[in-house]
Structure formats: C-alpha cells, structure tokens
C-alpha cells in the first residue's frame, strides 16, 4: 500500500536538478527524507488496528540514494499478498446479502457444495466500517515533512549555487 508519487507542474525541472546535484555533490535531502519517512511510519504503526500486530510489523520504509523518492508501507510481493486485507480495513466494506439477486429478487436457497466441501447457502456478510490509518498518518505529519524537505532543498541548492562540493 505504498503511496503514489505526486507530480506537480514544474516538479520535473527541480527533480532533474536535484538528481544532477546528487551525482556531483552530497545533498542533504536523503537524510531529511529518511527522517520524515520514519516519522510517518511510526504514526502509521500507532494508528493501524492491531489484532496480532503482524501487519504493523510488516510496514517498512525505503528511501532512494538521491533522496528524491520514498516509499512507506507494505513493500514486496509476498507481503502485499499476505496483507491484502489491509485495504478492507482502511476503506471498509459494503457487505453482501447472499439471498438477493439484482432487482431485489430472491435467489433459490440451494446448498452450495463441490462434492467434498459444503459452503452453505448464500451467506449474509455484514458491512465493516472503515478504520483509516494510511491517510491520517500522512495528514498528521504533512506540515512537518513539507517544511523539512523544503528547508533541505533550499540548503542543497544554496550549497550548489556557491560551488561547494563534497562537504
């Protein structure tokens, strides 16, 4: 459940400039991005509903070497498959009434089985309320993260404009 990267107009030139600076000198963006991502991660771990705690333990942070990209949340194919249900926890479900067809017509109440397993008649699945944890974690830390990243970009560009390299 990693968040998508947003791109605003004008963002492309700044990203290219910062990527170029990263190749020629030390920038201050990567450590600030790591700190900001860790702060959001700790808030996520506090807000996520815990039954066994396995989902909270699977939340991780990845920050690129240049510091221009950060991914926070469930990473990796196995973890995404294992914790697929977190989207239902985040957004809730609408429920399902098994004995109704489209138009409100009643379905024939026959048993469902494949010969060896009995699945019962059409079950009623109740709606589940949403328990958001992903978006609130981002929203709570937004001002802190934006201020720190803007300051780091400013320091890096200032250092680059003065011609300082590696230090």
N, C-alpha and C positions, 0 to 999 in steps of 0.2 A: 504494500500500500504506500509506496513512495509517492510523494507529491510531484506533480508535474512542474517543470521549469517554466516560468512565465517569461515572455519576451515582449518588452515594450518597444515602441519606436525609438530609435536612437541607441538602443541597447547593443546592437551589433557592433558599432564602431568602438564603444567602450570596452566590450568583451575582447575584441581583436587587439586593442591597445594593451589591455592588461595581460593578455596571453603573450604578446610580444615582450612586454616588460618582464614577465616571469622567466622567459628564456635568457634574458641578458642580466638580470639582477635579482636580488632577494626582494620579494614583495611581502608586505605584512598582511595580505589578505587571507592566506591559508590558515594561520593560527587563529585569526579572528573568526573565520568561517567555522573552524572546528569547535571553538568555544561556543559560538552561537548554536551550532547543531547539537552539541552536548546539552545545552540548556533546554532546547526544545525536547530532546529525547527524555530528559529527566521529568519534564512536565507530562509528556505522553505516558511514561511509566506510572506516574502518580494518578492520572485520570483514567487509564484503561481499566475496565472491570476485571477483577481477578477472581477466577474460580480456583484454578490450580497454579496460576502465575506463569505458566509456560509461554503464553503469548507475550506477556510483558518482558520475559527474559529473551525472547527472540527479536525484540526491537533492537536495531543497530544503526550506526552512523557510518557513512562513507563520504569523505571529502577528497576531491581530486588534488593532485600535486600542485596545480596552479591556484587552487582555492576558488575557482570560478564555478564549481559545481558541488553541491552537497545533496546527499540522499539520506533521508531519515525514515525509518520504519522497518517493515518486513522486507528483507532482501534475500535473493536466491530462490531458485525454482522449488526446491524441496520445502522451504519454509512457507512460500506462497501457497503451495498445495496443502500443506499441513494446517495452516491457519486461514484457510479460505473463508471460514465463517466470520471473521472479524468484520467483513463488510456488512453482514447482517446485524452485528452488534452495533456498529457505527450508525447505520441508517434505519434499522428496524425492519420489520416485515409486515405485509398487509394481511396475512392469514389466508386460509383456504377452507372453503366449505365443500366437502367432498361429494355430497349427495346432490348438488345442484349443477345443472348444465347451463349453457348460455341461454339467456332469456328467462331464467328462473325456473325452468322445467326440472322436475325431479328425475334423478338418474335411477336406473333399475338397481335395486340393492342386492347384487350378486356378490358372492365371495370372490376374492382375488387369490389365486394360487398358481404356482408353476409346477405343481405335482409334488414337490417335496417341501416347499415353504409356503406357509399361509400368511398373506399380507393383510387380511381382514377386509372389511367392507371399506368403502371410501371414507377415509378418516377426516375429521374436522381438525384443522391445525389452527390454533389461535394466533392472533396478531401479536407481535412482540414490539414493545416500544423501543425507540432509538436511544442508545447510550453513547452519544458522541464523545470522542476522545482525541481524534486526529485533528480536526479543525480547531477546537478550542485550545489545544496546545500551541498551535501556530499563532492564533489570535492573541493569546495572553502574552507571548514573547515578542510580538511583532515590532513594537516601538524600540525595544532594547536591541533587537537584532539589526533592524534597519539603521539605527543610529551608529552602532559599532561598525557595520560594513561600510557605511558612508565615510566614517572617520578613517578607516583603514585604506579605502580607495583614495581619499584625499591625501593621506600621508604618503602612499606609494607614488601617486602622480607628482606630488611635490618633490619627493626624493629624486624621481626620474627627471623632472624638469631642471633640477640643479646639477644633474650629471653625475650623481653619486652612484657607484656600483659596488655590489657585494659588501654592503655594510652601511 
